[in-house]
Amino acid sequence: MSLPILSLPILVTGGTGRLGTQVVARLLGAGPTVRVLTHRRAANDGVGQVQGDLTTGAGIDAAVSGVGTVVHCAGSAKGDEAMTRTLVAAAHRAGVGHLVYISVVGADRVPVIGRLDRMAFGYFAAKRAAERVLESSGIPYSILRATQFQESMLAVARQLAKSPLVPAPTGSRFQPIAVDEVAARLVELALGEPAGLVEEMGGPTAYLSSELVRSYLAATHRRRLFIPLRMPGGAAAAIRAGANLTPAHAVGVQTWEGLLASAAGS
Ligand SMILES: NC(=O)c1ccc[n+]([C@@H]2O[C@H](COP(=O)([O-])OP(=O)(O)OC[C@H]3O[C@@H](n4cnc5c(N)ncnc54)[C@H](OP(=O)(O)O)[C@@H]3O)[C@@H](O)[C@H]2O)c1
């Protein structure tokens, strides 16, 4: 039996981004009416884009009006605590019934204390702060923590490969997961009962960051000089100790090697 709020539209924030576009595609296939929030000029692409800015708050009340569920994927490399506050306040006013939020593995385990930590790893603390905004909102919620997306790591590797010298933070590892697999789980959560903080999900294998770049270079037949870099601070130490990994939840099936093979061929 479907939930009553599923007869109402679902709003996807960040629905134009890497994760959000996959979420929107899957939701459209599942049946509900979907609205996509963008802070740019809304495109008339048949998907139902609405314009609203989570930084200024402009247009957000209208975007959430009449919505049953919000899947919140808008964010930036700095995190999205302030944007989440704005969204949650508007969702409260509109009587939204379910907030679904994408967080990051390590949000609760990477200590961000000093200035150095904040500069390099403030993202983790900001994601945990955004989680807290949902937890204290009074609105039923589901929060999923995922590891870094393979497609995001590929974009980073592409960027680093533009330079002849590649900085290689020693000891830091990543467990990249295919963005489509995260999107599938978010859609499952959005179409179900609010579930609180659910089991986190990570990719099938963890790699040193240097291995990720080296494998990308090998797949694209290039060589670069690596400069080992030991990052100072407590957050970097936690990352070296694996705080951003989830070996017990290595549920991703699609592999980094598979993505590299298709990227090298494209
Ligand atoms: N990338 C990763 O490896 C990773 C891993 C775990 C969790 N996450 C989380 O997953 C989420 C999505 O990540 P992503 O990589 O898909 O991000 P992305 O591709 O950079 O997309 C960011 C989205 O945020 C929206 N946005 C930015 N500023 C906005 C504003 N002021 N108002 C409204 N919308 C705004 C953008 O939409 P418009 O520009 O159209 O407004 C865009 O759709 C983020 O919360 C991120 O923290 C990411």
The ligand as an ORCA input file, in Angstrom:
! r2SCAN-3c Opt
* xyz 0 1
  N      30.268     14.000     -4.306
  C      30.512     13.075     -3.372
  O      31.491     12.312     -3.457
  C      29.564     12.946     -2.203
  C      29.719     11.904     -1.280
  C      28.800     11.793     -0.219
  C      27.768     12.736     -0.100
  N      27.680     13.748     -1.006
  C      26.592     14.726     -0.886
  O      25.687     14.519     -1.960
  C      25.066     15.754     -2.296
  C      25.135     15.949     -3.802
  O      26.480     15.960     -4.214
  P      26.831     16.140     -5.773
  O      28.243     15.702     -5.929
  O      25.760     15.552     -6.608
  O      26.778     17.735     -5.895
  P      26.796     18.638     -7.202
  O      26.854     17.843     -8.452
  O      27.870     19.674     -6.966
  O      25.377     19.363     -7.142
  C      25.146     20.364     -6.208
  C      23.695     20.786     -6.357
  O      23.432     21.811     -5.394
  C      22.573     22.763     -6.000
  N      22.801     24.069     -5.392
  C      23.980     24.700     -5.223
  N      23.799     25.901     -4.638
  C      22.458     26.021     -4.443
  C      21.635     27.041     -3.890
  N      22.176     28.181     -3.413
  N      20.307     26.844     -3.842
  C      19.742     25.700     -4.327
  N      20.477     24.698     -4.868
  C      21.811     24.863     -4.926
  C      22.977     22.790     -7.465
  O      21.850     23.162     -8.241
  P      21.771     24.456     -9.176
  O      23.172     24.866     -9.512
  O      20.968     24.009    -10.372
  O      21.047     25.453     -8.319
  C      23.351     21.335     -7.738
  O      22.238     20.632     -8.248
  C      25.738     16.822     -1.448
  O      24.960     17.041     -0.295
  C      27.043     16.171     -1.034
  O      27.545     16.672      0.191
  C      28.528     13.878     -2.050
*
